[in-house]
Amino acid sequence: MSAPIRVLVCDDQPLIRTGFATIIGAQTDMEVVGECGDGRTAVELARRLLPDVVVMDIRMPVLDGIAATSELAGPDASGPVKVLVVTTFNLDEYVYEALRAGASGFLLKDAPPAQLLNGIRTVASGAALLAPEVTRQLVGRYAERIRPAVLTPDAMPLTRRELEVLRLIAAGLSNAEIAAELVISHETVKTFVSRVLSKLDLRDRVQAVVYAYRHGLVS
């Protein structure tokens, strides 16, 4: 039996925090390792307790959830932690800023418990929670905020085929759609996606989309 998923719950509303902790703690494959009500404490606890997933609210005192996510999962984070942002605010800008800060997923607080639990398991597995087409819509809408960094041919570590796969990921295609587009097997696509993420030191498809826009590979 594999070790349970260690979860840190961060929300400034005690009732919601306790509710999340109760739902998560009741699962045989999960364990709540800590709770807190502000972003600064969230960062301190995450660094000390090393959870597999941090369930993070956006609007919190001392340090908001997006800033806390950036410290824990952003590009400058040492030993990045997987963050699932859960909020009452269904605004594209919040979703986008959370993803740019390094979050691996985004859920609304009124989602059913099963969706929260599935979200935690998805993020813990290393996958992104948002569907590819949603990711593309969000990043595409705010792409003008991402200042493209020009890549010289020597600086691009990907092969021509891997670059092709990255562009298709950024275009919102699923693995099955990429396989159909390139006329290759689903397993081959999975291999290419893994190579792309590994070579570019990216955690998931969400970061791959942001990378593609940031480096002017798609527009």
C-alpha positions in Angstrom: 0.0 0.0 0.0 1.4 3.4 -1.0 1.9 6.2 1.5 -1.0 8.6 1.9 -1.0 11.9 0.1 0.1 14.5 2.7 -2.1 17.6 2.4 -1.7 21.1 4.0 -5.0 23.1 4.1 -4.8 26.9 4.0 -7.9 29.1 4.2 -8.7 32.1 6.4 -12.3 31.0 7.1 -12.1 28.4 10.0 -15.4 26.7 9.0 -14.2 26.1 5.4 -10.8 25.1 6.6 -12.2 22.6 9.0 -14.6 21.3 6.4 -11.9 20.7 3.9 -9.7 19.0 6.5 -12.6 16.7 7.6 -13.3 15.7 4.0 -9.7 15.1 3.2 -8.8 13.3 6.5 -11.7 10.8 5.9 -9.9 9.4 2.8 -7.8 6.3 3.3 -5.3 7.6 0.7 -4.9 11.1 2.2 -3.6 12.7 5.4 -4.0 16.3 6.6 -0.6 17.3 8.0 -1.5 20.9 8.9 -3.9 23.8 8.7 -3.5 27.5 8.7 -5.3 30.8 8.0 -2.8 33.1 6.3 -0.3 32.9 3.5 2.8 33.5 5.5 2.0 30.7 7.8 1.2 28.5 4.8 4.7 29.1 3.4 6.4 28.4 6.7 4.3 25.2 7.4 4.8 23.9 3.8 8.6 24.3 4.1 8.6 22.5 7.5 6.0 19.8 6.9 6.8 19.1 3.2 3.3 18.2 2.1 2.6 16.5 -1.2 -0.2 19.1 -2.0 -1.1 22.5 -0.5 -4.8 23.4 -0.8 -4.5 27.2 -1.0 -7.1 29.9 -0.7 -6.5 33.2 -2.7 -7.7 35.9 -0.4 -5.9 35.5 2.9 -4.3 38.0 5.4 -0.6 38.7 5.9 0.3 37.2 2.5 -2.3 36.3 -0.1 -2.6 32.9 -1.7 -1.1 33.9 -5.0 2.0 35.4 -3.4 2.3 32.3 -1.1 2.0 30.1 -4.1 4.7 31.9 -5.9 7.1 31.4 -2.9 6.3 27.7 -2.7 5.9 26.7 -6.4 7.2 29.6 -8.5 10.3 29.6 -10.7 12.6 30.8 -7.8 11.2 28.2 -5.3 13.8 25.8 -3.9 12.1 22.4 -3.6 8.8 23.5 -5.2 5.6 22.2 -3.6 2.5 21.3 -5.6 -0.3 23.8 -5.0 -4.1 23.4 -5.7 -5.8 26.8 -5.5 -9.4 26.7 -4.2 -11.3 29.9 -4.2 -14.8 31.5 -4.3 -13.7 33.9 -7.0 -14.3 32.5 -10.5 -12.3 35.3 -12.3 -10.1 34.5 -15.2 -7.5 36.9 -13.9 -7.3 35.0 -10.6 -6.9 31.7 -12.4 -4.2 33.1 -14.7 -2.2 34.7 -11.9 -2.4 31.6 -9.8 -1.1 29.5 -12.7 1.7 32.0 -13.4 2.6 31.8 -9.7 3.2 28.1 -10.1 -0.2 26.5 -9.1 -0.8 23.1 -10.6 -4.6 23.5 -10.5 -7.6 25.6 -9.7 -11.0 24.8 -8.2 -14.0 26.7 -6.9 -15.0 26.3 -3.3 -18.6 25.3 -4.3 -17.3 22.3 -6.2 -18.6 19.0 -4.8 -16.3 17.2 -2.3 -15.5 14.5 -4.9 -14.1 17.1 -7.2 -11.8 18.5 -4.5 -10.5 15.0 -3.7 -10.0 14.2 -7.4 -8.2 17.6 -7.7 -5.8 16.7 -4.9 -5.1 13.3 -6.3 -4.6 14.7 -9.8 -2.1 17.4 -8.6 -0.3 14.9 -6.4 0.2 12.7 -9.4 2.1 15.5 -11.1 -0.7 16.3 -13.6 -2.3 19.6 -14.2 -5.9 19.9 -13.1 -7.2 22.2 -15.8 -8.2 20.8 -19.2 -5.8 21.7 -22.0 -8.4 23.9 -23.8 -9.1 25.8 -20.6 -5.4 26.4 -20.1 -5.0 27.7 -23.6 -8.0 30.0 -23.2 -6.7 31.5 -20.0 -3.0 31.9 -21.1 -4.0 33.0 -24.5 -6.3 35.7 -23.1 -3.5 37.2 -21.0 -0.6 36.3 -23.4 0.1 40.0 -23.9 1.2 40.3 -20.3 3.9 37.6 -20.8 6.9 39.4 -22.2 8.4 37.0 -24.8 12.0 36.0 -24.4 13.7 35.5 -27.7 15.3 32.0 -27.9 18.3 31.6 -30.2 18.5 28.2 -32.0 21.4 27.2 -29.8 19.3 27.9 -26.7 16.4 25.6 -27.7 17.1 22.2 -26.1 14.2 20.5 -27.9 14.3 18.5 -31.1 12.1 19.5 -34.0 9.5 16.9 -33.1 9.5 17.8 -29.4 9.1 21.5 -30.4 6.2 20.5 -32.5 4.6 18.7 -29.6 5.1 21.7 -27.3 3.4 23.9 -29.8 0.4 21.5 -30.0 0.2 21.4 -26.2 0.1 25.2 -26.1 -2.6 25.1 -28.8 -4.8 23.2 -26.3 -4.6 19.7 -27.9 -4.9 16.6 -25.7 -2.5 13.7 -26.1 -5.0 11.9 -28.2 -5.5 14.9 -30.5 -1.7 15.4 -30.8 -1.4 11.7 -31.7 -4.0 12.2 -34.5 -2.4 15.4 -35.7 1.1 13.9 -35.9 0.0 10.4 -36.9 1.8 8.7 -34.1 0.7 6.5 -31.2 -0.7 7.8 -27.9 2.2 6.2 -26.1 4.7 8.0 -28.3 3.0 11.3 -27.6 3.3 10.6 -23.8 7.0 10.0 -24.3 7.5 13.2 -26.2 5.5 15.2 -23.6 7.6 13.7 -20.8 10.8 14.7 -22.7 9.6 18.2 -23.2 8.7 18.7 -19.6 12.0 17.1 -18.5 14.3 19.1 -20.9 12.6 22.4 -20.0 12.5 21.6 -16.3 8.7 22.1 -16.3 6.3 20.5 -13.8 3.2 20.0 -15.9 1.3 21.0 -19.1 0.2 24.3 -17.6 3.8 25.4 -17.2 4.5 24.2 -20.8 1.8 26.4 -22.1 3.1 29.4 -20.3 6.7 28.6 -21.4 5.5 28.5 -25.1 3.8 31.9 -24.9 6.7 33.4 -22.9 9.2 32.4 -25.5 7.2 33.4 -28.5 6.7 29.8 -29.8 2.9 30.5 -30.2 0.9 33.7 -30.4 
